[in-house]
Amino acid sequence: MPDTQKRPRVVIIGAGFGGLAAAKALKHAPVDIEIIDKRNYHLFQPLLYQVATADLSPADIAWPIRGIFSGQENVHVTLSKVQSVDTERQVVTHESGDVFYDHLIVASGSSHSYFGKDHWAEHAPGLKRIVDATEIRRRVLMAFERAELADTSKEQERQLTFVIIGAGPTGVEMAGAIAELANISLRGDFRRISPDNARIILVEGGPRVLGAFPERLSGKAKASLEKLGVDVRTGALVEDVTGDHVVVAGEKIPAATVIWAAGVKVDHLETWLGVDTDRVGRVAVEPDLTVPGMPNVSVIGDAAKVPWKDGFDVPGIAPAAKQEGKYTGRRLAALVARKAAPSPFRYRHLGNLATIGRNSAIISMGWFKLSGFIAWCIWGAVHIYFLIGVKRPLFVAMSWVSNYLFRSKGARLITGMEGLRAIHLHVPKKG
Amino acid sequence: MPDTQKRPRVVIIGAGFGGLAAAKALKHAPVDIEIIDKRNYHLFQPLLYQVATADLSPADIAWPIRGIFSGQENVHVTLSKVQSVDTERQVVTHESGDVFYDHLIVASGSSHSYFGKDHWAEHAPGLKRIVDATEIRRRVLMAFERAELADTSKEQERQLTFVIIGAGPTGVEMAGAIAELANISLRGDFRRISPDNARIILVEGGPRVLGAFPERLSGKAKASLEKLGVDVRTGALVEDVTGDHVVVAGEKIPAATVIWAAGVKVDHLETWLGVDTDRVGRVAVEPDLTVPGMPNVSVIGDAAKVPWKDGFDVPGIAPAAKQEGKYTGRRLAALVARKAAPSPFRYRHLGNLATIGRNSAIISMGWFKLSGFIAWCIWGAVHIYFLIGVKRPLFVAMSWVSNYLFRSKGARLITGMEGLRAIHLHVPKKG
């Protein structure tokens, strides 16, 4: 049933960077906002790999959505999973009910794509959610534990081989961080194995690492990775992934731990909105980020295909989602106030950033290109800056500084699924 | 097969307070120590309830066993689950192999006891492990979410009713912390419900809360809890626990969240050691903490029944386990060095501590008895002191101070089993 309230209702699906920015931009607008997310927290994804490598805790980079909007009276948060959208009746159906919308903002993000090989997912988890990060952490740390207990040197080598598939920023950062975990953090912890004997292999189908960066910086990144002992293989296609090994460019590599950082896809939009989507599931939106033929439905963030320049689309990164969210929020505020609609969305590319281990980073911001330690300091400052106002940035900064200065051990807890399964299988005992 | 090494091998089962203290006391002894634990971390259990109530993160109160012994060359850590002990052949069998011991230290701790009603466990989780804490956190936070979405006021009330069974320190601390979560942390977060309408019921079968404390302090604790809005029911026996309600002293209380803080039991010792155990599974040890008739097997911590005074046993608390571990380590060091064995173990009771919410505590140390804010400051200082040298105490102190000063929201992430199950049921989507 259509809502009879006078204030227009804006429903936002997803509390990622795009959804949050849209809701915040509507703070002073006379609208009722309903944010629907199936998790109760917003996740600062750019630092998720540091949870996977045990440098940070989940709580350092995630915070409750309700807390963020505690002071914004026009926001109502619903913890539920969206099941369908009826664009005719203007209703979103979620697990706990229906909600009518005057305007819908779809900011539902993306998930991993295994390019049709979905059975690889089990053996090669990707890194999108907190559970992914803790699962990868568990696998990485358990591999060292299993190597320590291995009966044969062959099995020991297999346990100490880590393959990261995909050399975008996430893959590069994971490879660097695992190398440092093995070379530094775990030093002295084992008696039978030497963690720095670990083999870390970074596999990229394209011709170079960090394909979105200028070529010179790609070379620097590769050199930094190799200095950390990472075996970088570009132009190498993955042909198979099993629980025992991976096959890369015809070579069978026995490996216990495989991490997927290669592709993303967008789910549900075709069925939800009844529109065509591109190869990865994105909706090609109008210049004002609405869906063609549906002026009251906007799609933003990873879910939207927005043309940029030189035939490229706006990249699927946090700053882009934020800009699109802010634009959409402002546009709706203008519409509600019966002001002139803003001019079409224009993406402002702030640059590309990636870290390699604890004291090197790659920065490309327009004419400004930098790599090395100074770049790492800037990378840290930029991330701290983006955390301000949302989540305890001081804690994250302290973690970094203390990890850096004291080479501390970080949050190396093995929790997650195996531990949880153990509840039911084993009689509990105090640790 | 007996080991042929010259240095005696000490096997320690469990890396809790007792096991760690024993290993540390053997630091300079010419022995090989093998610590077997089924988890890779030591847990600072006294603060575990703060993880359950989202004030701290798991990584704040747990740290890798390997990291603790990284610099102690004679310690070997095995991440595995003990399956059996052969006291004739002096062999411990675990999931990944067998290990011979010259001396065995059993420091395996305790688990929850539901007094024979094991089917209550599912509805009333206890608080012993990190997964317990995150599960309780999930249930508590989800109850507010479900109340917000509830169709009827009856269901809303049921979701907002929290029953804590057992009023020892853990139960009292949980009740106080949930009251503060509802009254303070969640304030302003919901639109349909008012979290401070939550009913928190603390049920105790005995005549008073904190039964191990002097009577006057029990009264103070009760008053503090009632000031926070906790409904304290002493002399009230729990008769039934279901997923829908609990029955307390004949009264049926609809409640969605029930937390068990009542009883503990010790597992496995009878079968492992082939000895008689007491009602809760503990082994009555000799004055030197060895098992009667087995001079090379010590039992310490919660697993040991050690007489204290006035017919009481040494309590199952961290300082007691630490003292027993230290004593056992020193005793073995003396034996190995062929020095005189130390005099029998004597427990030094340091006192009892409990907090009630964020600015009140109850302290009883010999003649020194205190309650209120100053007691809370002492409680904090004592815990920070015990964390020093093991785990980032500065972070914990900062969390407390910032929670206290800014009434901050803490680590209110709903993760854990339901979220993990969701991996398999739902198509992943960015948060």
Interface residues (C-beta under 8 A of the other chain):
Chain A: G14 A15 G16 D37 K38 R39 N40 Y41 H42 L43 Q45 S57 P58 A59 D60 A62 W63 P64 R66 G67 S70 G71 H76 V77 T78 L79 S80 K81 S96 G97 S108 G109 S110 S111 H112 K128 R129 I130 V131 T134 L141 E145 E148 L149 L186 R187 G188 D189 F190 R191 D267 H268 G301 D302 R392 L394 F395 M398 S402 S408 K409 A411 R412 L413 I414 T415 G416 M417 G419 L420 A422 I423 H426 V427 P428 K429 K430 G431
Chain B: G14 A15 G16 D37 K38 R39 N40 Y41 H42 L43 Q45 S57 P58 A59 D60 A62 W63 P64 R66 G67 S70 G71 H76 V77 T78 L79 S80 K81 S96 G97 S108 G109 S110 S111 H112 K128 R129 I130 V131 T134 L141 E145 E148 L149 L186 R187 G188 D189 F190 R191 D267 H268 G301 D302 R392 L394 F395 M398 S402 S408 K409 A411 R412 L413 I414 T415 G416 M417 G419 L420 A422 I423 H426 V427 P428 K429 K430 G431
